[in-house]
């Protein structure tokens, strides 16, 4: 019985010692995560747009940044990520909208959620027709398509033509009498 108890205690002690390095290294890696930060410019972009990514807090001169909003991972380069930012660019993929986290891989570790990018819907249909050409006549052309000559305009035109015909006839008669 005593032997079984010692064996059980030995196994428990070995398990604690095996877990100890993991517990010690996890907070150190979490602290590294706090210093890495990604900035996406512009922070809101439509599908197909190119965005610039700037990452601070990484050791080394290279890395990558990825997001569900990007067509592929962005390659990051710079002089020294600890002192200077690493920079790269990515293209926003089509068919997505909303906010997406940016994950940066540098120092041999992934740093998740160190930045965000917002994908907005770009309206492709024009809101109103474009008024182009003709200089100042574009507005006149727009109004002329809305309302054309009606019956009222035709009657006024005929009355004016009749008055003009009578005036010409009266003038012709006066000229003949004076001769």
Order of alpha helices (4+ residues) and beta strands (2+ residues): alpha-beta-beta-beta-beta-beta-beta-beta-beta-alpha-alpha
